[in-house]
Amino acid sequence: MNECEQLHPLLRGYLDDRLTARERRVVARHLNLCASARKELDQLRSGSPRTPVVASANPPSEPWDLKVLRWLFKTPKPSARKESEGPAKKTRPAKPPDLQQPPKPKSFPLKAILGILLLFVALAFLTHFIQNAGENSLVKVARRWLAKNHILGVAPSLDLVLDLTNQPYWNGSSAPVAAAHEELVSDPERFRVYWSLLEPGLEPPNVDFTKEALVVFFSGPKPDGGNGVRFKRMENYADKTILWYDETAPTGAQAASPAAASPWVLQVVPKPAQTPVLIQKIQ
């Protein structure tokens, strides 16, 4: 028996809406493909007497396209209606899985929008804080405190390097001392004592000890003349200050002179921001 012979007896039930959902889908598909079935359906609509239709005990085989749809959407195969269930009830035909209305998208909550805005504001503030951390006084104080106490493994950081080659200085080669000595002078009275010792009879120069300090450095006795000392730079760290100096070796006639010497230098430096103040030689 071909498909037309199987489906044409179901046209009356299709017209009276007494078929199962599966049978309606099969008949509707057949009507799209068969002109004689559509013609017979029109004749039934024109007023032919209605006859009760009983579902076939052997329903037609399910088309391949419906099988594919059921496999894709994991829907169970509908079971055949039993004769003992009585007359079929009118039911609204179910929509195929691919024709079901998609769920409406949920509206974006206001709390989520506010949370995203606050996140962007926090990121902008954090970026600005990191970029300008070097100029923030609170960050500097906290970093210095951490470096002094060695908390969280924070190492002292180099804050500033100053060139001392253009700072005023006074030097000589006959200091009345028997050993090397170094000191940072920060008051005018002690400066006058050293000046009268090194340059007796001369008026001491003006030094602004509110902003500056004076490094007193004695090299100690040297076997020959011409040796000297010059301070080159100042390094300010979070927990200390380092003054770097370099020794100048004798040249020419000074190197040939057998006279012993004891070089000294007094050099003006900016007032150190951190203590202790270390004096070290450039290697």
C-alpha positions as a LaTeX table, in Angstrom:
\begin{tabular}{lrrr}
\hline
Residue & $x$ (\AA) & $y$ (\AA) & $z$ (\AA) \\
\hline
Met1 & 0.00 & 0.00 & 0.00 \\
Asn2 & 1.45 & 3.35 & $-1.03$ \\
Glu3 & 1.40 & 6.57 & 0.98 \\
Cys4 & $-1.73$ & 8.00 & $-0.73$ \\
Glu5 & $-3.76$ & 4.85 & 0.10 \\
Gln6 & $-2.62$ & 5.14 & 3.73 \\
Leu7 & $-3.27$ & 8.86 & 4.18 \\
His8 & $-6.42$ & 9.59 & 2.14 \\
Pro9 & $-8.68$ & 7.79 & 4.68 \\
Leu10 & $-7.34$ & 10.22 & 7.32 \\
Leu11 & $-8.44$ & 13.37 & 5.47 \\
Arg12 & $-11.87$ & 13.46 & 7.15 \\
Gly13 & $-10.29$ & 13.20 & 10.57 \\
Tyr14 & $-7.81$ & 15.92 & 9.59 \\
Leu15 & $-10.70$ & 18.18 & 8.55 \\
Asp16 & $-12.65$ & 17.48 & 11.79 \\
Asp17 & $-9.49$ & 17.87 & 13.95 \\
Arg18 & $-9.77$ & 14.35 & 15.36 \\
Leu19 & $-6.29$ & 13.10 & 14.59 \\
Thr20 & $-3.31$ & 12.84 & 16.87 \\
Ala21 & $-0.60$ & 15.47 & 16.60 \\
Arg22 & 1.72 & 13.03 & 14.85 \\
Glu23 & $-0.98$ & 12.01 & 12.32 \\
Arg24 & $-1.80$ & 15.68 & 11.60 \\
Arg25 & 1.87 & 16.42 & 10.83 \\
Val26 & 2.09 & 13.46 & 8.46 \\
Val27 & $-1.17$ & 14.40 & 6.67 \\
Ala28 & $-0.15$ & 18.09 & 6.42 \\
Arg29 & 3.18 & 17.09 & 4.86 \\
His30 & 1.38 & 14.81 & 2.38 \\
Leu31 & $-1.03$ & 17.58 & 1.40 \\
Asn32 & 1.92 & 19.81 & 0.48 \\
Leu33 & 3.18 & 17.12 & $-1.90$ \\
Cys34 & 0.01 & 15.48 & $-3.31$ \\
Ala35 & $-2.45$ & 17.36 & $-5.57$ \\
Ser36 & $-5.08$ & 14.56 & $-5.49$ \\
Ala37 & $-5.12$ & 14.67 & $-1.69$ \\
Arg38 & $-5.71$ & 18.43 & $-1.74$ \\
Lys39 & $-8.53$ & 17.96 & $-4.26$ \\
Glu40 & $-10.17$ & 15.29 & $-2.11$ \\
Leu41 & $-9.85$ & 17.55 & 0.95 \\
Asp42 & $-11.60$ & 20.36 & $-0.94$ \\
Gln43 & $-14.43$ & 17.98 & $-1.86$ \\
Leu44 & $-14.85$ & 17.05 & 1.78 \\
Arg45 & $-15.01$ & 20.72 & 2.73 \\
Ser46 & $-17.66$ & 21.38 & 0.04 \\
Gly47 & $-20.29$ & 19.40 & 1.96 \\
Ser48 & $-19.72$ & 15.71 & 1.61 \\
Pro49 & $-21.21$ & 13.68 & 4.49 \\
Arg50 & $-18.88$ & 13.18 & 7.37 \\
Thr51 & $-17.97$ & 9.69 & 8.30 \\
Pro52 & $-16.28$ & 8.67 & 11.49 \\
Val53 & $-12.62$ & 8.08 & 11.09 \\
Val54 & $-10.73$ & 5.56 & 13.13 \\
Ala55 & $-7.02$ & 5.76 & 13.49 \\
Ser56 & $-5.29$ & 3.14 & 11.48 \\
Ala57 & $-3.87$ & 0.21 & 13.43 \\
Asn58 & $-0.77$ & 0.47 & 11.30 \\
Pro59 & $-0.04$ & 4.17 & 11.06 \\
Pro60 & 2.09 & 5.31 & 8.13 \\
Ser61 & 5.82 & 5.41 & 8.61 \\
Glu62 & 7.24 & 8.67 & 9.95 \\
Pro63 & 8.92 & 10.88 & 7.29 \\
Trp64 & 12.67 & 11.15 & 7.40 \\
Asp65 & 12.72 & 14.90 & 8.08 \\
Leu66 & 10.68 & 14.49 & 11.28 \\
Lys67 & 13.02 & 11.72 & 12.37 \\
Val68 & 15.99 & 14.06 & 11.94 \\
Leu69 & 14.25 & 16.81 & 13.95 \\
Arg70 & 13.39 & 14.39 & 16.77 \\
Trp71 & 16.97 & 13.11 & 16.85 \\
Leu72 & 18.41 & 16.63 & 16.94 \\
Phe73 & 16.14 & 17.84 & 19.76 \\
Lys74 & 16.08 & 14.51 & 21.65 \\
Thr75 & 12.28 & 14.25 & 21.66 \\
Pro76 & 10.68 & 10.82 & 22.23 \\
Lys77 & 8.72 & 9.19 & 19.45 \\
Pro78 & 4.93 & 9.58 & 20.03 \\
Ser79 & 3.12 & 6.34 & 20.76 \\
Ala80 & 0.11 & 5.24 & 18.68 \\
Arg81 & $-3.37$ & 5.92 & 20.10 \\
Lys82 & $-5.04$ & 2.83 & 21.50 \\
Glu83 & $-8.56$ & 1.97 & 20.38 \\
Ser84 & $-9.64$ & 1.44 & 23.99 \\
Glu85 & $-9.09$ & 5.13 & 24.78 \\
Gly86 & $-12.31$ & 6.05 & 23.09 \\
Pro87 & $-12.92$ & 8.91 & 20.66 \\
Ala88 & $-10.06$ & 11.29 & 20.14 \\
Lys89 & $-10.18$ & 14.63 & 21.97 \\
Lys90 & $-9.61$ & 17.85 & 20.17 \\
Thr91 & $-6.12$ & 19.04 & 20.87 \\
Arg92 & $-4.17$ & 21.92 & 19.51 \\
Pro93 & $-1.39$ & 20.69 & 17.22 \\
Ala94 & 2.01 & 20.99 & 18.81 \\
Lys95 & 4.65 & 23.05 & 17.11 \\
Pro96 & 7.72 & 21.29 & 15.76 \\
Pro97 & 10.87 & 21.82 & 17.88 \\
Asp98 & 12.41 & 24.08 & 15.25 \\
Leu99 & 9.30 & 26.33 & 15.16 \\
Gln100 & 8.97 & 26.87 & 18.90 \\
Gln101 & 9.25 & 30.48 & 20.02 \\
Pro102 & 12.71 & 31.18 & 21.50 \\
Pro103 & 12.79 & 32.35 & 25.13 \\
Lys104 & 12.77 & 36.08 & 25.64 \\
Pro105 & 16.13 & 37.50 & 26.73 \\
Lys106 & 16.25 & 38.64 & 30.32 \\
Ser107 & 16.57 & 42.32 & 30.97 \\
Phe108 & 19.98 & 43.43 & 32.20 \\
Pro109 & 19.66 & 44.20 & 35.94 \\
Leu110 & 20.46 & 47.66 & 37.22 \\
Lys111 & 22.76 & 46.28 & 39.91 \\
Ala112 & 25.02 & 44.67 & 37.30 \\
Ile113 & 25.30 & 47.99 & 35.40 \\
Leu114 & 26.20 & 49.87 & 38.58 \\
Gly115 & 28.75 & 47.20 & 39.48 \\
Ile116 & 30.48 & 47.51 & 36.10 \\
Leu117 & 30.58 & 51.32 & 36.41 \\
Leu118 & 32.09 & 51.10 & 39.89 \\
Leu119 & 34.68 & 48.62 & 38.61 \\
Phe120 & 35.78 & 51.01 & 35.84 \\
Val121 & 35.99 & 53.91 & 38.32 \\
Ala122 & 38.10 & 51.81 & 40.69 \\
Leu123 & 40.44 & 50.75 & 37.88 \\
Ala124 & 40.86 & 54.38 & 36.73 \\
Phe125 & 41.63 & 55.51 & 40.29 \\
Leu126 & 44.11 & 52.67 & 40.81 \\
Thr127 & 45.87 & 53.45 & 37.52 \\
His128 & 46.17 & 57.14 & 38.43 \\
Phe129 & 47.46 & 56.25 & 41.90 \\
Ile130 & 50.14 & 53.90 & 40.53 \\
Gln131 & 51.32 & 56.40 & 37.90 \\
Asn132 & 51.63 & 59.21 & 40.46 \\
Ala133 & 52.80 & 57.17 & 43.44 \\
Gly134 & 56.30 & 58.66 & 43.25 \\
Glu135 & 54.89 & 62.17 & 43.88 \\
Asn136 & 52.57 & 61.20 & 46.74 \\
Ser137 & 53.95 & 62.24 & 50.13 \\
Leu138 & 52.03 & 59.52 & 51.98 \\
Val139 & 53.49 & 56.85 & 49.69 \\
Lys140 & 57.00 & 58.21 & 50.23 \\
Val141 & 56.61 & 58.19 & 54.03 \\
Ala142 & 55.19 & 54.66 & 54.00 \\
Arg143 & 57.97 & 53.39 & 51.73 \\
Arg144 & 60.67 & 54.94 & 53.90 \\
Trp145 & 59.17 & 53.47 & 57.04 \\
Leu146 & 58.94 & 50.01 & 55.44 \\
Ala147 & 62.53 & 50.26 & 54.21 \\
Lys148 & 63.87 & 51.30 & 57.62 \\
Asn149 & 62.06 & 48.49 & 59.41 \\
His150 & 62.65 & 45.93 & 56.61 \\
Ile151 & 59.00 & 44.94 & 56.56 \\
Leu152 & 57.62 & 42.78 & 53.74 \\
Gly153 & 61.11 & 42.60 & 52.23 \\
Val154 & 60.99 & 46.20 & 50.98 \\
Ala155 & 64.51 & 47.29 & 50.00 \\
Pro156 & 65.65 & 50.93 & 50.30 \\
Ser157 & 64.87 & 52.78 & 47.11 \\
Leu158 & 66.96 & 55.49 & 45.48 \\
Asp159 & 64.88 & 58.67 & 45.57 \\
Leu160 & 67.25 & 61.34 & 44.24 \\
Val161 & 70.79 & 61.74 & 42.86 \\
Leu162 & 72.47 & 65.16 & 43.04 \\
Asp163 & 75.61 & 66.29 & 41.20 \\
Leu164 & 78.13 & 67.90 & 43.59 \\
Thr165 & 80.83 & 68.88 & 41.09 \\
Asn166 & 79.52 & 72.47 & 40.89 \\
Gln167 & 79.14 & 72.97 & 44.65 \\
Pro168 & 81.58 & 75.38 & 46.40 \\
Tyr169 & 84.61 & 73.73 & 48.02 \\
Trp170 & 87.95 & 74.62 & 49.60 \\
Asn171 & 90.93 & 72.29 & 49.77 \\
Gly172 & 94.57 & 72.09 & 50.67 \\
Ser173 & 97.44 & 69.64 & 51.27 \\
Ser174 & 98.65 & 70.38 & 54.81 \\
Ala175 & 95.95 & 69.42 & 57.29 \\
Pro176 & 97.27 & 69.38 & 60.90 \\
Val177 & 95.98 & 65.87 & 61.58 \\
Ala178 & 97.71 & 62.55 & 62.05 \\
Ala179 & 94.96 & 60.29 & 60.68 \\
Ala180 & 92.09 & 60.27 & 58.20 \\
His181 & 88.86 & 61.88 & 59.39 \\
Glu182 & 85.45 & 62.68 & 57.91 \\
Glu183 & 82.50 & 64.60 & 59.30 \\
Leu184 & 79.30 & 66.34 & 58.20 \\
Val185 & 79.01 & 69.81 & 59.77 \\
Ser186 & 75.57 & 71.38 & 60.06 \\
Asp187 & 76.13 & 74.44 & 62.28 \\
Pro188 & 78.22 & 77.58 & 61.71 \\
Glu189 & 80.19 & 77.45 & 65.00 \\
Arg190 & 81.77 & 74.09 & 64.25 \\
Phe191 & 82.50 & 75.27 & 60.70 \\
Arg192 & 84.45 & 78.26 & 62.11 \\
Val193 & 86.53 & 75.91 & 64.25 \\
Tyr194 & 87.58 & 73.81 & 61.25 \\
Trp195 & 88.15 & 76.91 & 59.11 \\
Ser196 & 90.45 & 78.55 & 61.71 \\
Leu197 & 92.37 & 75.29 & 61.91 \\
Leu198 & 92.84 & 74.91 & 58.16 \\
Glu199 & 92.92 & 78.56 & 56.99 \\
Pro200 & 94.09 & 80.63 & 59.97 \\
Gly201 & 93.77 & 84.39 & 59.56 \\
Leu202 & 91.17 & 84.18 & 56.76 \\
Glu203 & 87.51 & 85.08 & 57.11 \\
Pro204 & 85.25 & 82.01 & 56.71 \\
Pro205 & 82.93 & 82.04 & 53.67 \\
Asn206 & 79.16 & 82.29 & 54.04 \\
Val207 & 77.30 & 78.98 & 54.14 \\
Asp208 & 73.50 & 78.81 & 54.52 \\
Phe209 & 73.17 & 76.00 & 57.07 \\
Thr210 & 69.37 & 76.12 & 56.89 \\
Lys211 & 69.53 & 74.54 & 53.43 \\
Glu212 & 73.12 & 73.30 & 53.17 \\
Ala213 & 75.72 & 71.31 & 55.09 \\
Leu214 & 79.51 & 71.08 & 54.95 \\
Val215 & 81.57 & 67.94 & 54.47 \\
Val216 & 84.92 & 67.96 & 56.28 \\
Phe217 & 87.28 & 65.32 & 54.90 \\
Phe218 & 90.90 & 64.60 & 55.84 \\
Ser219 & 92.73 & 61.98 & 53.77 \\
Gly220 & 95.53 & 61.49 & 56.30 \\
Pro221 & 99.28 & 61.63 & 55.62 \\
Lys222 & 100.33 & 60.78 & 52.05 \\
Pro223 & 103.88 & 59.90 & 50.95 \\
Asp224 & 103.93 & 62.49 & 48.16 \\
Gly225 & 102.24 & 65.78 & 47.29 \\
Gly226 & 99.53 & 66.59 & 44.81 \\
Asn227 & 96.86 & 64.22 & 46.11 \\
Gly228 & 93.36 & 65.62 & 46.43 \\
Val229 & 89.74 & 64.75 & 47.11 \\
Arg230 & 86.53 & 65.89 & 45.39 \\
Phe231 & 82.95 & 64.93 & 46.19 \\
Lys232 & 81.08 & 64.01 & 43.02 \\
Arg233 & 77.46 & 63.08 & 43.88 \\
Met234 & 74.88 & 62.62 & 46.61 \\
Glu235 & 72.44 & 59.72 & 46.64 \\
Asn236 & 69.28 & 60.05 & 48.76 \\
Tyr237 & 67.70 & 56.75 & 49.77 \\
Ala238 & 64.60 & 56.10 & 51.84 \\
Asp239 & 66.71 & 55.24 & 54.91 \\
Lys240 & 70.14 & 56.86 & 54.35 \\
Thr241 & 72.22 & 59.35 & 52.38 \\
Ile242 & 75.50 & 58.50 & 50.64 \\
Leu243 & 78.17 & 61.06 & 49.65 \\
Trp244 & 80.56 & 59.73 & 47.00 \\
Tyr245 & 84.06 & 61.14 & 46.61 \\
Asp246 & 87.00 & 60.51 & 44.28 \\
Glu247 & 90.71 & 60.92 & 44.84 \\
Thr248 & 92.87 & 62.83 & 42.35 \\
Ala249 & 96.36 & 61.46 & 41.88 \\
Pro250 & 99.37 & 63.81 & 41.62 \\
Thr251 & 100.55 & 64.75 & 38.13 \\
Gly252 & 103.69 & 66.36 & 36.67 \\
Ala253 & 105.86 & 68.29 & 39.14 \\
Gln254 & 103.52 & 67.39 & 42.01 \\
Ala255 & 104.19 & 63.68 & 41.49 \\
Ala256 & 107.94 & 64.32 & 41.37 \\
Ser257 & 107.87 & 66.22 & 44.67 \\
Pro258 & 109.13 & 64.05 & 47.55 \\
Ala259 & 107.34 & 66.20 & 50.16 \\
Ala260 & 104.74 & 64.42 & 52.23 \\
Ala261 & 101.24 & 65.88 & 52.34 \\
Ser262 & 97.96 & 65.56 & 54.21 \\
Pro263 & 95.15 & 66.55 & 51.80 \\
Trp264 & 91.89 & 68.05 & 53.07 \\
Val265 & 88.68 & 69.38 & 51.57 \\
Leu266 & 85.66 & 71.32 & 52.79 \\
Gln267 & 82.73 & 71.01 & 50.40 \\
Val268 & 79.22 & 72.42 & 50.51 \\
Val269 & 76.43 & 69.90 & 49.91 \\
Pro270 & 72.60 & 70.13 & 50.07 \\
Lys271 & 71.26 & 69.34 & 53.50 \\
Pro272 & 70.64 & 65.58 & 53.61 \\
Ala273 & 67.02 & 64.52 & 53.93 \\
Gln274 & 67.80 & 61.16 & 55.55 \\
Thr275 & 70.26 & 59.95 & 58.13 \\
Pro276 & 72.71 & 58.33 & 58.63 \\
Val277 & 75.03 & 60.04 & 56.16 \\
Leu278 & 77.67 & 57.69 & 54.73 \\
Ile279 & 80.82 & 58.85 & 52.97 \\
Gln280 & 82.18 & 56.36 & 50.44 \\
Lys281 & 84.87 & 56.33 & 47.80 \\
Ile282 & 84.06 & 55.77 & 44.13 \\
Gln283 & 85.64 & 52.50 & 43.05 \\
\hline
\end{tabular}
